[in-house]
Amino acid sequence: MRKRIMIVDDSIVTRSEIEQLLIGTDFDVIGQCRSGEEALEAYEREKPDIVTMDIIMPGIDGIETSRRLLERYPQAGIIIISSLVYNQTLEMVESLGPSVPFVFKPIKKSYFISALLKVCDSLPK
């Protein structure tokens, strides 16, 4: 069954890269957002199955945006994608819950697809 993806990243290059990685998979990009605020509005409207979320963005960062989404929509599938590979960053991502994987930039397709499948397994049937 195809899953609907929303990409949240302030970099058009990264948004485009993620979209390219999904070509030929069972995942369809239904929206792209440049900020946390935009993502919160778009999620309400689009109800994607999975959101890919950058951490560092203007306005609300990706960790806070993810927290707010999970408070409103506990079933939301979220993947954090970032180049910030520090213990503190990993702890913040872990605080979001065990079903929120972390994918490092630069993105390796195999790790990304694995994270998508992990999130799919945690989605309500």
C-alpha positions as CSV (number, residue, x, y, z in Angstrom):
1,M,0.0,0.0,0.0
2,R,1.4,3.4,-1.0
3,K,2.2,5.9,1.8
4,R,2.0,9.7,1.6
5,I,5.1,11.7,2.6
6,M,5.5,15.3,3.6
7,I,9.0,16.7,3.5
8,V,10.0,19.4,6.0
9,D,13.4,21.1,5.4
10,D,14.4,24.7,4.8
11,S,16.8,23.6,2.1
12,I,15.3,23.1,-1.4
13,V,18.3,21.0,-2.2
14,T,17.5,18.5,0.6
15,R,13.8,18.5,-0.2
16,S,14.6,17.7,-3.9
17,E,17.1,15.0,-2.8
18,I,14.5,13.3,-0.6
19,E,12.0,13.5,-3.4
20,Q,14.5,11.9,-5.8
21,L,15.3,9.1,-3.3
22,L,11.5,8.2,-3.3
23,I,11.2,7.8,-7.0
24,G,10.2,4.2,-7.8
25,T,9.3,3.4,-4.2
26,D,5.9,2.9,-2.6
27,F,6.1,6.4,-1.1
28,D,4.5,9.5,-2.7
29,V,5.5,13.1,-1.8
30,I,2.3,15.0,-1.2
31,G,3.9,18.2,0.1
32,Q,7.0,20.1,1.0
33,C,7.4,22.7,3.8
34,R,10.3,25.1,4.6
35,S,9.5,25.7,8.3
36,G,7.9,24.1,11.4
37,E,5.0,26.6,11.3
38,E,4.3,25.7,7.7
39,A,4.5,22.0,8.5
40,L,2.0,22.2,11.3
41,E,-0.5,23.9,9.0
42,A,0.1,21.6,6.1
43,Y,-0.2,18.5,8.3
44,E,-3.6,19.5,9.4
45,R,-4.7,19.9,5.8
46,E,-2.8,17.0,4.1
47,K,-2.7,14.3,6.9
48,P,0.4,12.6,5.5
49,D,1.3,9.1,6.7
50,I,5.0,10.1,7.3
51,V,6.8,13.4,7.8
52,T,10.5,13.8,7.2
53,M,11.7,16.5,9.5
54,D,14.9,18.6,9.5
55,I,16.0,19.9,12.9
56,I,17.5,23.4,12.2
57,M,15.0,25.6,10.4
58,P,13.9,29.2,10.8
59,G,11.1,29.7,13.4
60,I,10.1,26.5,15.2
61,D,12.8,23.9,15.0
62,G,12.1,20.3,13.9
63,I,12.2,18.7,17.4
64,E,9.6,21.1,18.7
65,T,7.5,20.8,15.5
66,S,7.7,17.0,15.9
67,R,6.6,17.3,19.6
68,R,3.6,19.4,18.7
69,L,2.6,17.1,15.9
70,L,2.8,14.0,18.1
71,E,0.8,15.8,20.9
72,R,-2.0,16.5,18.4
73,Y,-1.6,13.4,16.3
74,P,0.0,10.6,18.3
75,Q,-0.3,8.3,15.2
76,A,1.9,10.7,13.1
77,G,4.9,8.9,11.5
78,I,8.0,11.1,11.8
79,I,11.6,10.6,10.6
80,I,14.2,13.2,11.8
81,I,16.8,13.9,9.1
82,S,19.8,16.0,10.1
83,S,23.5,16.5,9.9
84,L,23.6,17.4,13.6
85,V,25.2,14.2,15.0
86,Y,25.8,15.0,18.6
87,N,24.8,13.2,21.8
88,Q,22.5,16.0,22.8
89,T,20.8,15.8,19.4
90,L,20.4,12.1,19.6
91,E,18.9,12.4,23.1
92,M,16.4,15.0,21.9
93,V,15.3,12.7,19.0
94,E,15.1,9.8,21.5
95,S,12.8,11.9,23.7
96,L,10.2,11.9,20.9
97,G,9.7,8.2,21.3
98,P,11.0,4.9,20.0
99,S,9.1,5.1,16.8
100,V,10.9,8.2,15.6
101,P,14.1,7.2,13.7
102,F,17.0,9.5,13.0
103,V,18.6,9.6,9.5
104,F,21.9,11.3,9.1
105,K,22.8,13.7,6.3
106,P,24.1,13.1,3.7
107,I,21.2,10.7,3.3
108,K,22.0,7.1,2.3
109,K,19.1,5.6,0.4
110,S,19.3,2.2,2.2
111,Y,19.2,3.8,5.7
112,F,16.4,6.2,4.6
113,I,14.2,3.4,3.2
114,S,14.9,1.3,6.3
115,A,13.7,4.2,8.5
116,L,10.6,4.6,6.3
117,L,9.7,0.9,6.7
118,K,10.3,1.1,10.5
119,V,7.9,4.0,10.7
120,C,5.4,2.2,8.5
121,D,5.4,-0.7,10.9
122,S,4.5,1.6,13.8
123,L,1.6,3.3,11.9
124,P,-2.0,2.3,12.8
125,K,-3.3,-0.4,10.4
